[in-house]
């Protein structure tokens, strides 16, 4: 069996550094998403008290537009839109849960 070349070792070390960076970013993202959900919970309570519906398509379009303005390439914008559509959908379900009781968890 051949010993790994220095180049391979360097690449593995670089890969590990990138993975550590991703782990740190994931930690930050999860903390921010928890904050976002707490805000959504407060918004849900306010919407219920003033008789507004959870679903507000114009606001969702505004959120998507704000996010996509931060994309630095078209390919990143496409992925960001998919990610944020999921975030928005899950947030909407979370708000419904808070207004109507516990949600059914799908497998």
Backbone torsions as a table, in degrees:
resi	resn	phi	psi	omega
1	UNK	NA	138.1	-177.8
2	UNK	-82.7	145.9	173.2
3	UNK	-73.3	143.5	177.3
4	UNK	-65.0	142.3	178.7
5	UNK	-72.9	162.9	175.8
6	UNK	-57.2	-37.2	-179.7
7	UNK	-62.4	-43.1	178.2
8	UNK	-64.6	-42.9	178.4
9	UNK	-62.1	-43.7	177.8
10	UNK	-60.7	-42.6	179.8
11	UNK	-65.4	-39.5	178.1
12	UNK	-64.9	-39.4	177.9
13	UNK	-66.1	-42.0	177.6
14	UNK	-63.8	-41.3	177.2
15	UNK	-58.7	-44.6	179.9
16	UNK	-63.7	-37.9	177.6
17	UNK	-63.9	-43.1	178.7
18	UNK	-64.5	-39.3	179.2
19	UNK	-64.7	-39.1	177.7
20	UNK	-64.4	-37.7	177.2
21	UNK	-64.2	-43.6	177.5
22	UNK	-60.6	-43.7	178.9
23	UNK	-59.2	-42.9	178.9
24	UNK	-65.2	-42.1	177.8
25	UNK	-64.6	-40.7	177.6
26	UNK	-60.7	-38.8	177.9
27	UNK	-63.0	-44.2	178.0
28	UNK	-65.4	-43.9	-179.6
29	UNK	-61.6	-43.4	-178.9
30	UNK	-65.6	-37.6	176.9
31	UNK	-65.0	-41.2	178.4
32	UNK	-67.1	-38.2	177.9
33	UNK	-66.1	-35.6	175.2
34	UNK	-63.3	-41.9	177.0
35	UNK	-62.9	-41.8	179.9
36	UNK	-61.1	-42.5	179.3
37	UNK	-66.8	-35.5	176.3
38	UNK	-65.5	-40.0	175.5
39	UNK	-62.2	-43.5	179.3
40	UNK	-62.2	-36.0	177.8
41	UNK	-63.6	-43.4	177.2
42	UNK	-64.7	-41.3	178.4
43	UNK	-62.5	-41.1	179.1
44	UNK	-59.3	-44.0	178.9
45	UNK	-62.0	-43.7	179.8
46	UNK	-66.9	-41.8	178.0
47	UNK	-59.0	-43.7	-179.7
48	UNK	-63.6	-39.3	-176.9
49	UNK	-71.5	-24.7	179.2
50	UNK	-106.6	6.3	174.6
51	UNK	78.0	22.7	177.9
52	UNK	-90.8	150.3	177.4
53	UNK	-76.7	152.9	176.0
54	UNK	-64.9	-48.3	-177.9
55	UNK	-72.0	119.2	177.6
56	UNK	-136.2	86.4	-173.3
57	UNK	-54.9	-38.2	-179.2
58	UNK	-64.6	-39.8	177.6
59	UNK	-66.0	-39.8	178.3
60	UNK	-63.0	-40.0	176.3
61	UNK	-62.6	-40.7	179.0
62	UNK	-62.5	-44.0	178.8
63	UNK	-61.2	-47.3	179.0
64	UNK	-60.3	-43.4	179.2
65	UNK	-61.1	-44.5	178.8
66	UNK	-60.0	-43.8	-179.2
67	UNK	-66.5	-45.7	-176.1
68	UNK	-67.6	-23.5	175.6
69	UNK	-66.0	-18.7	179.4
70	UNK	-89.1	-8.7	-178.6
71	UNK	-71.0	137.7	-179.0
72	UNK	-101.2	6.3	173.3
73	UNK	-157.9	161.5	-179.9
74	UNK	-64.8	-40.7	-178.5
75	UNK	-66.5	-36.3	176.7
76	UNK	-69.7	-38.3	178.6
77	UNK	-59.8	-40.9	180.0
78	UNK	-62.0	-44.4	-179.0
79	UNK	-70.1	-42.9	178.1
80	UNK	-58.6	-40.7	179.3
81	UNK	-62.0	-42.9	178.7
82	UNK	-63.0	-44.8	-179.6
83	UNK	-62.2	-46.8	-177.3
84	UNK	-70.5	-30.0	174.0
85	UNK	-62.4	-38.7	176.1
86	UNK	-66.3	-43.8	179.5
87	UNK	-61.1	-45.7	-179.6
88	UNK	-62.4	-44.8	180.0
89	UNK	-61.8	-46.5	-179.7
90	UNK	-66.5	-35.6	177.3
91	UNK	-66.2	-41.2	177.6
92	UNK	-61.3	-44.5	177.6
93	UNK	-62.4	-39.6	177.7
94	UNK	-62.0	-42.3	177.9
95	UNK	-65.2	-41.8	176.5
96	UNK	-59.7	-42.8	179.1
97	UNK	-57.2	-43.8	-177.6
98	UNK	-69.4	-31.1	-180.0
99	UNK	-85.6	-31.3	-171.1
100	UNK	-118.0	3.3	-177.2
101	UNK	104.6	-179.7	-175.4
102	UNK	-60.6	143.6	179.9
103	UNK	-91.7	156.5	174.9
104	UNK	-80.7	124.7	179.6
105	UNK	-82.9	124.0	177.6
106	UNK	-88.5	140.9	178.4
107	UNK	-68.3	NA	NA
